[in-house]
Amino acid sequence: QVQYAGAGFSGWEKKPGQRTVQGCLEEAGCSAFRGFDDSMFLVQGSSRTDAGVHAARNVAHMDIPAAIRIPGPRLAGTLQRHLPPDIVIRASTSAPTPDWDARRAATWRRYRYAIHNARAPDAFLSACAWHYHRHPLDADVMHEAAQHLLSQSDLSALARKERHRHLRRRPPPHPAEAGPSAGERPAATGG
């Protein structure tokens, strides 16, 4: 699991001459295991984010050279020592099979959009929430309106041919019922 504050990145995907999450992870592999170049540490995320977007729990896999023998759970700490402070590897483990792929194995994704609904902005929330101050927002009305945006899609064409899976959306909880997940900040605040 990879967590990152996206403000300083040009997105997840590696791009020449730009600071990206994937690029930093591959460079960390190269730094941690000297004698290999970063092309030998291929990282694939379960989801790619755009520039400035944060991720709390992006699952990823890293292909490492066969000559490197390190237990999966130790890889996180080894790489973390070579990563900038805005990327944290929360956990690592060995892949369940040699051909396991983080993107193809993902069965759902959750996106959170945060609104700080208050008269004054908040310095601590400015990097992760949109500040809206014109009038108080009604969570019930917003939830009802958002139901029209939900859809169900058959994404089996994106799955491996031998493992067709139908990926379905999980309906989001009502804002008044949903508290933050463990270790997450509240999605919106008022004041």
Backbone as a printed PyTorch tensor [residue, N CA C, xyz], in Angstrom:
tensor([[[  0.8400,  -1.1830,   0.0000],
         [  0.0000,   0.0000,   0.0000],
         [  0.8780,   1.2360,   0.0000]],

        [[  0.5810,   2.1230,  -0.9050],
         [  1.3440,   3.3600,  -1.0350],
         [  0.4240,   4.5370,  -0.7270]],

        [[  0.9310,   5.4550,   0.0720],
         [  0.2040,   6.6710,   0.4190],
         [  1.0600,   7.8470,  -0.0290]],

        [[  0.4240,   8.8590,  -0.6220],
         [  1.2110,  10.0320,  -1.0010],
         [  0.3640,  11.2930,  -1.0110]],

        [[  1.0380,  12.3860,  -0.6910],
         [  0.4540,  13.7250,  -0.7870],
         [  0.8080,  14.2210,  -2.1870]],

        [[ -0.1850,  14.3220,  -3.0440],
         [  0.0640,  14.5460,  -4.4610],
         [  0.4310,  15.9480,  -4.9030]],

        [[  0.4210,  16.9230,  -3.9980],
         [  0.6540,  18.3110,  -4.4040],
         [  1.9780,  18.5030,  -5.1470]],

        [[  3.0000,  17.7730,  -4.7760],
         [  4.3130,  17.9560,  -5.3900],
         [  4.6030,  17.0320,  -6.5550]],

        [[  3.5870,  16.3390,  -7.0630],
         [  3.8030,  15.3620,  -8.1270],
         [  3.0270,  15.7140,  -9.3890]],

        [[  3.5830,  15.3290, -10.5190],
         [  2.9030,  15.4720, -11.8130],
         [  2.1000,  14.2090, -12.1020]],

        [[  1.4760,  13.6850, -11.0620],
         [  0.6600,  12.4850, -11.1990],
         [  1.4100,  11.2280, -10.8020]],

        [[  0.7550,  10.0890, -10.9990],
         [  1.3480,   8.7910, -10.6700],
         [  2.3340,   8.3630, -11.7390]],

        [[  1.9050,   8.3600, -12.9870],
         [  2.6370,   7.7230, -14.0700],
         [  3.9570,   8.4320, -14.3870]],

        [[  4.9960,   7.6370, -14.5540],
         [  6.3330,   8.1420, -14.8460],
         [  6.3310,   8.9340, -16.1500]],

        [[  6.9140,  10.1530, -16.0840],
         [  7.0180,  11.0340, -17.2460],
         [  8.4220,  11.6170, -17.2590]],

        [[  9.0840,  11.6100, -18.3990],
         [ 10.4540,  12.1400, -18.4650],
         [ 10.5270,  13.5910, -17.9920]],

        [[ 11.4820,  13.8690, -17.1260],
         [ 11.7220,  15.2300, -16.6580],
         [ 10.7210,  15.7500, -15.6500]],

        [[  9.8000,  14.9050, -15.1830],
         [  8.8070,  15.3560, -14.2120],
         [  8.8420,  14.4650, -12.9750]],

        [[  8.5120,  15.0480, -11.8410],
         [  8.4740,  14.3050, -10.5820],
         [  7.1380,  13.5740, -10.4860]],

        [[  7.1840,  12.2360, -10.4670],
         [  5.9750,  11.4240, -10.3770],
         [  6.1420,  10.3880,  -9.2680]],

        [[  5.0340,   9.8620,  -8.7980],
         [  5.0700,   8.8570,  -7.7360],
         [  5.7420,   7.5840,  -8.2430]],

        [[  5.3400,   7.1070,  -9.4010],
         [  5.9360,   5.8990,  -9.9660],
         [  7.4480,   6.0860, -10.1490]],

        [[  7.8540,   7.2350, -10.6500],
         [  9.2780,   7.5120, -10.8470],
         [ 10.0530,   7.4870,  -9.5390]],

        [[  9.5030,   8.0930,  -8.4870],
         [ 10.1700,   8.1010,  -7.1790],
         [ 10.2860,   6.6900,  -6.6090]],

        [[  9.2510,   5.8720,  -6.7750],
         [  9.3000,   4.4940,  -6.2700],
         [ 10.3590,   3.6820,  -7.0090]],

        [[ 10.4320,   3.8330,  -8.3210],
         [ 11.4350,   3.0980,  -9.0950],
         [ 12.8450,   3.5740,  -8.7650]],

        [[ 13.0120,   4.8750,  -8.5620],
         [ 14.3250,   5.3990,  -8.1530],
         [ 14.7080,   4.8960,  -6.7600]],

        [[ 13.7330,   4.7580,  -5.8680],
         [ 14.0100,   4.2310,  -4.5260],
         [ 14.5140,   2.7980,  -4.6090]],

        [[ 13.9470,   2.0060,  -5.5080],
         [ 14.4270,   0.6390,  -5.7120],
         [ 15.8710,   0.6380,  -6.1670]],

        [[ 16.1940,   1.5180,  -7.0790],
         [ 17.5540,   1.6280,  -7.5910],
         [ 18.5300,   2.0690,  -6.4920]],

        [[ 18.1330,   3.0060,  -5.6580],
         [ 18.9840,   3.4870,  -4.5600],
         [ 19.1490,   2.4390,  -3.4670]],

        [[ 18.0720,   1.7320,  -3.1660],
         [ 18.1250,   0.7420,  -2.0870],
         [ 18.9610,  -0.4680,  -2.4620]],

        [[ 18.9410,  -0.8290,  -3.7060],
         [ 19.6710,  -2.0080,  -4.1740],
         [ 20.6670,  -1.5720,  -5.2280]],

        [[ 21.8090,  -1.1280,  -4.7810],
         [ 22.8410,  -0.5960,  -5.6790],
         [ 23.2760,  -1.6500,  -6.7010]],

        [[ 23.6750,  -1.1600,  -7.8550],
         [ 24.1290,  -2.0560,  -8.9100],
         [ 23.0390,  -2.3400,  -9.9380]],

        [[ 21.8530,  -1.8250,  -9.6990],
         [ 20.7540,  -1.9960, -10.6450],
         [ 20.2720,  -0.6070, -11.0490]],

        [[ 19.7990,  -0.4600, -12.2950],
         [ 19.2430,   0.8370, -12.6680],
         [ 17.7240,   0.8030, -12.4980]],

        [[ 17.1170,   2.0010, -12.5220],
         [ 15.6930,   2.0860, -12.2010],
         [ 14.7900,   1.3880, -13.2220]],

        [[ 15.3170,   1.0520, -14.3960],
         [ 14.4990,   0.3210, -15.3710],
         [ 14.2620,  -1.1240, -14.9220]],

        [[ 14.9990,  -1.5830, -13.9160],
         [ 14.8430,  -2.9530, -13.4240],
         [ 13.8230,  -3.0370, -12.2880]],

        [[ 13.3130,  -1.8910, -11.8310],
         [ 12.3150,  -1.8380, -10.7620],
         [ 11.0370,  -1.2460, -11.3450]],

        [[ 10.2340,  -2.0910, -11.9370],
         [  9.0170,  -1.6210, -12.5870],
         [  7.8640,  -1.6340, -11.5950]],

        [[  7.2100,  -0.4790, -11.4480],
         [  6.1110,  -0.3180, -10.5000],
         [  4.8170,  -0.1180, -11.2780]],

        [[  3.7830,  -0.8300, -10.8710],
         [  2.4480,  -0.6810, -11.4630],
         [  1.4680,  -0.4360, -10.3280]],

        [[  0.7170,   0.6420, -10.4020],
         [ -0.2820,   0.9360,  -9.3860],
         [ -1.6450,   0.3950,  -9.7740]],

        [[ -2.4890,   0.1810,  -8.7840],
         [ -3.8500,  -0.2700,  -9.0590],
         [ -4.6760,   0.8410,  -9.6810]],

        [[ -4.2130,   2.0660,  -9.5210],
         [ -4.9030,   3.2230, -10.0770],
         [ -3.8730,   4.3170, -10.3080]],

        [[ -4.0710,   5.0870, -11.3560],
         [ -3.1730,   6.2130, -11.6060],
         [ -3.8990,   7.4930, -11.2340]],

        [[ -3.1820,   8.4050, -10.6220],
         [ -3.7830,   9.6830, -10.2430],
         [ -3.1840,  10.8000, -11.0790]],

        [[ -3.9330,  11.8780, -11.1860],
         [ -3.4850,  13.0510, -11.9210],
         [ -2.5860,  13.9120, -11.0370]],

        [[ -2.0290,  14.9430, -11.6240],
         [ -1.1760,  15.8780, -10.8970],
         [ -1.9400,  16.4760,  -9.7230]],

        [[ -1.2960,  16.5310,  -8.5720],
         [ -1.8790,  17.1550,  -7.3940],
         [ -2.8540,  16.3030,  -6.6080]],

        [[ -3.1580,  15.0940,  -7.0640],
         [ -4.1350,  14.2430,  -6.3960],
         [ -3.4300,  13.3630,  -5.3600]],

        [[ -4.0340,  13.2660,  -4.1810],
         [ -3.4790,  12.4700,  -3.0910],
         [ -4.0190,  11.0420,  -3.1450]],

        [[ -3.3190,  10.1290,  -2.4950],
         [ -3.8130,   8.7520,  -2.3650],
         [ -3.5400,   8.2700,  -0.9510]],

        [[ -4.5610,   7.6820,  -0.3310],
         [ -4.4100,   7.1580,   1.0290],
         [ -3.9400,   5.7120,   1.0120]],

        [[ -4.4130,   4.9250,   0.0410],
         [ -4.0850,   3.4920,  -0.0030],
         [ -4.0700,   2.9890,  -1.4370]],

        [[ -3.1010,   3.3910,  -2.2220],
         [ -2.9920,   2.8960,  -3.5910],
         [ -2.1650,   1.6170,  -3.5490]],

        [[ -2.7730,   0.5210,  -3.9350],
         [ -2.0580,  -0.7510,  -3.9720],
         [ -1.2020,  -0.7690,  -5.2260]],

        [[  0.0180,  -1.2220,  -5.0980],
         [  0.9410,  -1.2780,  -6.2320],
         [  1.7780,  -2.5480,  -6.1330]],

        [[  2.3570,  -2.9190,  -7.2480],
         [  3.3370,  -4.0050,  -7.2010],
         [  4.6230,  -3.5090,  -7.8560]],

        [[  5.7320,  -4.0890,  -7.4180],
         [  7.0360,  -3.7290,  -7.9520],
         [  7.7050,  -4.9990,  -8.4440]],

        [[  8.0620,  -5.0200,  -9.7160],
         [  8.8610,  -6.1220, -10.2470],
         [ 10.3080,  -5.8110,  -9.9100]],

        [[ 10.9550,  -6.7350,  -9.2220],
         [ 12.3510,  -6.5200,  -8.8350],
         [ 13.2210,  -7.6170,  -9.4510]],

        [[ 14.5020,  -7.3270,  -9.6570],
         [ 15.3920,  -8.3310, -10.2440],
         [ 15.4210,  -9.6140,  -9.4070]],

        [[ 15.4800, -10.7540, -10.0870],
         [ 15.4700, -12.0560,  -9.4150],
         [ 16.6510, -12.2210,  -8.4630]],

        [[ 17.7380, -11.5010,  -8.7140],
         [ 18.9230, -11.6220,  -7.8610],
         [ 18.7060, -11.0240,  -6.4730]],

        [[ 17.6960, -10.1960,  -6.3190],
         [ 17.4160,  -9.5680,  -5.0240],
         [ 16.5180, -10.4940,  -4.2180]],

        [[ 17.0030, -10.8900,  -3.0770],
         [ 16.2360, -11.7720,  -2.1840],
         [ 15.8880, -10.9820,  -0.9310]],

        [[ 14.6460, -10.5430,  -0.8380],
         [ 14.1980,  -9.8110,   0.3460],
         [ 12.7650, -10.2560,   0.6430]],

        [[ 12.4680, -10.5580,   1.8940],
         [ 11.0800, -10.9190,   2.2280],
         [ 10.1400,  -9.7490,   1.9410]],

        [[  8.9680, -10.0530,   1.4000],
         [  7.9920,  -9.0190,   1.0530],
         [  7.7340,  -8.0140,   2.1540]],

        [[  7.4940,  -8.4620,   3.4090],
         [  7.2100,  -7.5000,   4.4770],
         [  8.3720,  -6.5430,   4.7940]],

        [[  9.5960,  -6.9040,   4.4410],
         [ 10.7460,  -6.0220,   4.7050],
         [ 10.9610,  -4.9920,   3.6080]],

        [[ 10.3570,  -5.2070,   2.4570],
         [ 10.5810,  -4.3050,   1.3340],
         [ 10.1240,  -2.8780,   1.6370]],

        [[  9.0060,  -2.7260,   2.3400],
         [  8.4840,  -1.3850,   2.6520],
         [  9.5250,  -0.5390,   3.3810]],

        [[ 10.0770,  -1.0680,   4.4540],
         [ 11.0730,  -0.3150,   5.2200],
         [ 12.3340,  -0.0250,   4.4320]],

        [[ 12.7660,  -0.9880,   3.6390],
         [ 13.9730,  -0.8170,   2.8240],
         [ 13.7830,   0.3160,   1.8170]],

        [[ 12.6540,   0.3240,   1.1410],
         [ 12.3950,   1.3860,   0.1610],
         [ 12.1150,   2.7300,   0.8270]],

        [[ 11.4250,   2.7080,   1.9710],
         [ 11.0200,   3.9510,   2.6380],
         [ 12.2130,   4.8340,   2.9590]],

        [[ 13.3300,   4.2280,   3.2980],
         [ 14.5390,   5.0140,   3.6230],
         [ 15.0540,   5.8070,   2.4300]],

        [[ 14.5640,   5.4680,   1.2300],
         [ 15.0370,   6.1390,   0.0110],
         [ 13.9340,   6.9620,  -0.6620]],

        [[ 12.8380,   7.1620,   0.0360],
         [ 11.7140,   7.9120,  -0.5180],
         [ 11.5920,   9.2920,   0.1240]],

        [[ 11.0380,  10.2540,  -0.6080],
         [ 10.7960,  11.5660,  -0.0150],
         [  9.6730,  11.4650,   1.0170]],

        [[  9.5610,  12.4380,   1.9210],
         [  8.5490,  12.3710,   2.9840],
         [  7.1030,  12.4220,   2.4990]],

        [[  6.8600,  12.8260,   1.2500],
         [  5.4770,  12.8700,   0.7770],
         [  5.0170,  11.5640,   0.1240]],

        [[  5.8400,  10.5130,   0.2280],
         [  5.4440,   9.1580,  -0.1770],
         [  5.7260,   8.2300,   0.9930]],

        [[  4.7330,   7.4430,   1.3750],
         [  4.8900,   6.4720,   2.4650],
         [  4.3920,   5.1170,   1.9700]],

        [[  5.2200,   4.1070,   2.1660],
         [  4.7720,   2.7430,   1.8910],
         [  4.2280,   2.2220,   3.2060]],

        [[  2.9190,   2.0810,   3.2670],
         [  2.2490,   1.6830,   4.5060],
         [  2.4520,   0.2070,   4.8290]],

        [[  2.5600,  -0.6320,   3.8110],
         [  2.7370,  -2.0680,   4.0320],
         [  3.2360,  -2.7020,   2.7520]],

        [[  3.9290,  -3.8240,   2.8970],
         [  4.3510,  -4.5920,   1.7220],
         [  4.2750,  -6.0740,   2.0590]],

        [[  4.0970,  -6.8610,   1.0370],
         [  4.0420,  -8.3110,   1.1690],
         [  4.4700,  -8.9190,  -0.1480]],

        [[  4.7500, -10.1960,  -0.1540],
         [  5.0710, -10.8770,  -1.4050],
         [  3.7860, -11.0570,  -2.2040]],

        [[  3.9050, -11.0080,  -3.5150],
         [  2.7370, -11.2050,  -4.3880],
         [  2.2300, -12.6340,  -4.2370]],

        [[  0.9050, -12.8260,  -4.3080],
         [  0.3530, -14.1690,  -4.1490],
         [  0.7730, -15.1380,  -5.2550]],

        [[  1.0100, -14.6090,  -6.4650],
         [  1.4940, -15.4340,  -7.5780],
         [  2.5210, -14.6080,  -8.3420]],

        [[  3.4270, -15.2560,  -9.0870],
         [  4.4550, -14.5000,  -9.8230],
         [  3.8810, -13.5300, -10.8580]],

        [[  2.6940, -13.8010, -11.3940],
         [  2.1270, -12.9270, -12.4200],
         [  1.0620, -11.9760, -11.8750]],

        [[  0.9870, -11.8320, -10.5390],
         [ -0.0170, -10.9570,  -9.9250],
         [  0.2010,  -9.5290, -10.3900]],

        [[ -0.8690,  -8.8180, -10.6920],
         [ -0.8120,  -7.4650, -11.2240],
         [ -1.7730,  -6.5780, -10.4290]],

        [[ -1.2690,  -5.5130,  -9.8350],
         [ -2.0770,  -4.6420,  -8.9740],
         [ -3.2660,  -4.0340,  -9.7090]],

        [[ -3.0670,  -3.6010, -10.9320],
         [ -4.1600,  -2.9600, -11.6710],
         [ -5.2430,  -3.9660, -12.0280]],

        [[ -4.8440,  -5.1150, -12.5170],
         [ -5.8440,  -6.1190, -12.9270],
         [ -6.5040,  -6.8090, -11.7450]],

        [[ -5.8430,  -6.8600, -10.6170],
         [ -6.4030,  -7.5350,  -9.4390],
         [ -7.3780,  -6.6460,  -8.6720]],

        [[ -7.3560,  -5.3510,  -8.9360],
         [ -8.2410,  -4.4280,  -8.2100],
         [ -9.6980,  -4.7260,  -8.5580]],

        [[-10.5210,  -4.8680,  -7.5390],
         [-11.9470,  -5.1330,  -7.7670],
         [-12.8050,  -3.9080,  -7.4950]],

        [[-12.2670,  -2.8850,  -6.8530],
         [-12.9980,  -1.6440,  -6.6430],
         [-12.0070,  -0.5330,  -6.3130]],

        [[-12.4790,   0.6800,  -6.4770],
         [-11.6930,   1.8730,  -6.1510],
         [-12.6140,   2.8520,  -5.4470]],

        [[-12.0720,   3.5940,  -4.5310],
         [-12.8650,   4.6090,  -3.8310],
         [-12.1900,   5.9550,  -4.0070]],

        [[-12.9780,   6.9260,  -4.4010],
         [-12.4940,   8.2920,  -4.5500],
         [-13.2430,   9.1660,  -3.5620]],

        [[-12.5350,  10.0600,  -2.9320],
         [-13.1420,  10.9560,  -1.9560],
         [-12.8550,  12.3960,  -2.3730]],

        [[-13.9330,  13.1610,  -2.4580],
         [-13.8340,  14.5780,  -2.7780],
         [-14.2770,  15.3420,  -1.5390]],

        [[-13.4440,  16.2210,  -1.0560],
         [-13.7170,  16.9090,   0.2000],
         [-14.0350,  18.3860,  -0.0360]],

        [[-15.0220,  18.8680,   0.7130],
         [-15.4220,  20.2760,   0.6650],
         [-15.3180,  20.8320,   2.0820]],

        [[-14.6040,  21.9190,   2.2220],
         [-14.5280,  22.6220,   3.5030],
         [-15.5390,  23.7640,   3.4140]],

        [[-16.6780,  23.6130,   4.0880],
         [-17.7810,  24.5680,   4.0070],
         [-17.7500,  25.4750,   5.2340]],

        [[-17.0540,  26.5820,   5.1140],
         [-16.9050,  27.5220,   6.2230],
         [-16.6160,  28.9110,   5.6540]],

        [[-16.8170,  29.9200,   6.4920],
         [-16.5460,  31.2970,   6.0450],
         [-15.0720,  31.5100,   5.7390]],

        [[-14.2260,  31.0100,   6.6180],
         [-12.7810,  31.2350,   6.4440],
         [-12.0980,  29.9460,   5.9870]],

        [[-11.0870,  30.0600,   5.1640],
         [-10.3340,  28.8680,   4.7670],
         [ -9.5770,  28.2930,   5.9570]],

        [[ -9.0970,  27.0830,   5.8170],
         [ -8.3390,  26.4080,   6.8600],
         [ -7.0040,  25.9860,   6.2640]],

        [[ -5.9170,  26.4720,   6.8220],
         [ -4.5850,  26.1830,   6.2820],
         [ -4.2800,  24.6910,   6.2490]],

        [[ -4.8160,  23.9370,   7.2080],
         [ -4.5270,  22.5090,   7.2630],
         [ -5.3560,  21.7040,   6.2650]],

        [[ -6.4710,  22.2450,   5.8160],
         [ -7.3220,  21.5330,   4.8640],
         [ -7.1400,  22.0090,   3.4260]],

        [[ -6.4310,  23.0940,   3.2200],
         [ -6.3530,  23.6940,   1.8870],
         [ -5.7440,  22.7670,   0.8400]],

        [[ -4.8760,  21.8590,   1.2400],
         [ -4.2490,  20.9520,   0.2790],
         [ -5.1290,  19.7500,  -0.0650]],

        [[ -6.1870,  19.5160,   0.7230],
         [ -6.9730,  18.2970,   0.4830],
         [ -8.4750,  18.5380,   0.4290]],

        [[ -8.9110,  19.7890,   0.4760],
         [-10.3480,  20.0540,   0.4200],
         [-10.5920,  21.3630,  -0.3380]],

        [[-11.6910,  21.3900,  -1.0780],
         [-12.1010,  22.6000,  -1.7760],
         [-12.8400,  23.4800,  -0.7780]],

        [[-12.4540,  24.7470,  -0.6990],
         [-13.0860,  25.6780,   0.2260],
         [-14.2730,  26.3450,  -0.4560]],

        [[-15.4530,  26.1810,   0.1280],
         [-16.6630,  26.8220,  -0.3770],
         [-17.2750,  27.6050,   0.7750]],

        [[-17.4820,  28.9010,   0.5670],
         [-17.8850,  29.7630,   1.6790],
         [-19.1620,  30.5720,   1.4350]],

        [[-19.7680,  30.4920,   0.2870],
         [-20.8870,  31.3900,  -0.0310],
         [-22.1120,  31.1650,   0.8370]],

        [[-22.4670,  29.9120,   1.1140],
         [-23.5870,  29.6100,   2.0060],
         [-23.4340,  28.1780,   2.5020]],

        [[-24.1000,  27.8460,   3.6040],
         [-24.0020,  26.4730,   4.1270],
         [-24.5480,  25.4620,   3.1240]],

        [[-23.8920,  24.3220,   3.0290],
         [-24.3240,  23.2490,   2.1330],
         [-25.2070,  22.2630,   2.8900]],

        [[-26.1680,  21.7010,   2.2000],
         [-27.0940,  20.7340,   2.7870],
         [-26.6750,  19.3350,   2.3280]],

        [[-26.1000,  18.5460,   3.2350],
         [-25.5910,  17.2100,   2.8970],
         [-26.6840,  16.2970,   2.3600]],

        [[-27.8990,  16.3850,   2.8920],
         [-28.9990,  15.5400,   2.4180],
         [-29.3530,  15.8460,   0.9640]],

        [[-29.4510,  17.1110,   0.6130],
         [-29.7750,  17.5040,  -0.7540],
         [-28.6370,  17.1010,  -1.7000]],

        [[-27.3990,  17.2880,  -1.2660],
         [-26.2510,  16.9130,  -2.0920],
         [-26.2200,  15.4030,  -2.3270]],

        [[-26.5090,  14.6240,  -1.2880],
         [-26.5250,  13.1660,  -1.4170],
         [-27.5960,  12.7310,  -2.4150]],

        [[-28.7700,  13.3270,  -2.3150],
         [-29.8660,  12.9870,  -3.2290],
         [-29.4850,  13.3240,  -4.6740]],

        [[-28.8950,  14.4740,  -4.8860],
         [-28.4870,  14.8800,  -6.2350],
         [-27.3920,  13.9710,  -6.7800]],

        [[-26.4850,  13.5370,  -5.9270],
         [-25.3700,  12.6930,  -6.3660],
         [-25.8310,  11.3220,  -6.8410]],

        [[-26.9870,  10.8760,  -6.3930],
         [-27.4830,   9.5630,  -6.8150],
         [-27.6670,   9.5040,  -8.3340]],

        [[-27.9070,  10.6400,  -8.9680],
         [-28.0850,  10.6800, -10.4190],
         [-26.7540,  10.5380, -11.1620]],

        [[-25.6580,  10.6880, -10.4560],
         [-24.3400,  10.5760, -11.0770],
         [-23.7850,   9.1570, -11.0150]],

        [[-24.3790,   8.3220, -10.1810],
         [-23.8800,   6.9670, -10.0170],
         [-24.2620,   6.1150, -11.2130]],

        [[-23.3800,   5.1790, -11.5310],
         [-23.6820,   4.2610, -12.6280],
         [-23.0490,   2.9150, -12.3190]],

        [[-23.4930,   1.9210, -13.0240],
         [-22.9110,   0.6070, -12.9200],
         [-22.3390,   0.2830, -14.2810]],

        [[-21.1060,  -0.1730, -14.3050],
         [-20.4520,  -0.4540, -15.5780],
         [-19.8960,  -1.8590, -15.5790]],

        [[-19.9920,  -2.5060, -16.7120],
         [-19.3860,  -3.8180, -16.8860],
         [-17.9800,  -3.5680, -17.4190]],

        [[-16.9980,  -3.7740, -16.5810],
         [-15.6080,  -3.5190, -16.9500],
         [-14.8540,  -4.8130, -17.2250]],

        [[-15.5630,  -5.8720, -17.5210],
         [-14.9100,  -7.1700, -17.7190],
         [-13.9430,  -7.1490, -18.8940]],

        [[-14.1360,  -6.2570, -19.8500],
         [-13.2210,  -6.1740, -20.9860],
         [-11.8200,  -5.7610, -20.5510]],

        [[-11.7120,  -5.1340, -19.3870],
         [-10.4110,  -4.7070, -18.8880],
         [ -9.7140,  -5.7890, -18.0690]],

        [[-10.4300,  -6.8620, -17.7530],
         [ -9.8670,  -7.9470, -16.9540],
         [ -9.1100,  -8.9110, -17.8540]],

        [[ -8.2660,  -9.7300, -17.2450],
         [ -7.5810, -10.7660, -18.0010],
         [ -8.6260, -11.7050, -18.5920]],

        [[ -8.3580, -12.1880, -19.7730],
         [ -9.3350, -13.0320, -20.4650],
         [ -9.6790, -14.2910, -19.6890]],

        [[ -8.7010, -14.8850, -19.0090],
         [ -8.9850, -16.1220, -18.2780],
         [ -9.7090, -15.8730, -16.9570]],

        [[ -9.8400, -14.6430, -16.5450],
         [-10.4710, -14.3360, -15.2600],
         [-11.4680, -13.2070, -15.4080]],

        [[-12.4910, -13.3730, -16.2190],
         [-13.4930, -12.3150, -16.3660],
         [-14.1790, -12.0750, -15.0330]],

        [[-14.1220, -10.8500, -14.6060],
         [-14.7970, -10.4270, -13.3860],
         [-15.6280,  -9.2160, -13.7240]],

        [[-16.7670,  -9.1480, -13.1500],
         [-17.5920,  -7.9690, -13.3330],
         [-17.3450,  -7.0500, -12.1490]],

        [[-16.7960,  -5.9010, -12.4320],
         [-16.5080,  -4.9380, -11.3830],
         [-17.7370,  -4.0670, -11.1980]],

        [[-18.1640,  -3.9530,  -9.9660],
         [-19.3650,  -3.1740,  -9.6810],
         [-19.0190,  -2.0450,  -8.7390]],

        [[-19.7880,  -1.0010,  -8.8300],
         [-19.5710,   0.1120,  -7.9170],
         [-20.1270,  -0.2500,  -6.5540]],

        [[-19.5330,   0.3030,  -5.5490],
         [-20.0870,   0.2060,  -4.2070],
         [-20.8060,   1.5100,  -3.9470]],

        [[-22.0810,   1.4670,  -3.5830],
         [-22.7560,   2.7380,  -3.3170],
         [-22.0950,   3.4360,  -2.1370]],

        [[-21.8490,   4.7290,  -2.2740],
         [-21.2100,   5.4410,  -1.1660],
         [-22.1710,   5.5830,   0.0040]],

        [[-21.6380,   5.6390,   1.2130],
         [-22.5170,   5.8590,   2.3550],
         [-23.0530,   7.2790,   2.3350]],

        [[-24.1760,   7.4830,   2.9810],
         [-24.7340,   8.8210,   3.1140],
         [-23.7470,   9.6560,   3.9230]],

        [[-23.4870,  10.9140,   3.5400],
         [-22.4850,  11.7300,   4.2420],
         [-22.7310,  11.8380,   5.7470]],

        [[-23.9750,  11.8550,   6.1660],
         [-24.2600,  11.9880,   7.5930],
         [-23.9260,  10.7090,   8.3520]],

        [[-23.8840,   9.5630,   7.6520],
         [-23.5990,   8.2820,   8.2950],
         [-22.1410,   7.8910,   8.1960]],

        [[-21.4520,   8.4050,   7.2170],
         [-20.0840,   7.9570,   6.9470],
         [-19.0880,   8.7480,   7.7650]],

        [[-18.3930,   8.0660,   8.6220],
         [-17.2900,   8.6860,   9.3380],
         [-16.0190,   8.4060,   8.5750]],

        [[-14.9130,   9.0500,   8.9280],
         [-13.6590,   8.7790,   8.2370],
         [-13.1880,   7.3600,   8.5230]],

        [[-12.5370,   6.7680,   7.5440],
         [-11.9320,   5.4570,   7.7450],
         [-10.7730,   5.6060,   8.7080]],

        [[-10.3320,   4.5050,   9.2420],
         [ -9.2290,   4.5510,  10.2000],
         [ -8.0320,   5.2600,   9.5770]],

        [[ -7.5200,   6.2350,  10.2630],
         [ -6.3460,   6.9510,   9.8000],
         [ -6.6200,   8.0550,   8.7860]],

        [[ -7.8760,   8.3010,   8.4450],
         [ -8.1920,   9.3420,   7.4810],
         [ -8.7620,  10.5590,   8.1850]],

        [[ -8.6270,  11.7130,   7.5570],
         [ -9.2150,  12.9420,   8.0650],
         [-10.6780,  12.9830,   7.6690]],

        [[-11.4710,  13.7700,   8.3530],
         [-12.8740,  13.9290,   7.9300],
         [-12.9310,  14.4870,   6.5070]],

        [[-13.9640,  14.1080,   5.7560],
         [-14.0900,  14.5310,   4.3750],
         [-14.4790,  15.9940,   4.2550]],

        [[-15.2700,  16.5160,   5.1420],
         [-15.6790,  17.9150,   5.0670],
         [-15.8570,  18.4390,   6.4770]],

        [[-15.6400,  19.7130,   6.6190],
         [-15.8020,  20.3360,   7.9320],
         [-16.6160,  21.6030,   7.7710]],

        [[-17.1780,  22.0490,   8.8050],
         [-17.9210,  23.3050,   8.7780],
         [-17.4250,  24.2150,   9.8730]],

        [[-17.8000,  25.4510,   9.8140],
         [-17.3440,  26.3330,  10.8890],
         [-17.6420,  27.7430,  10.6580]]])
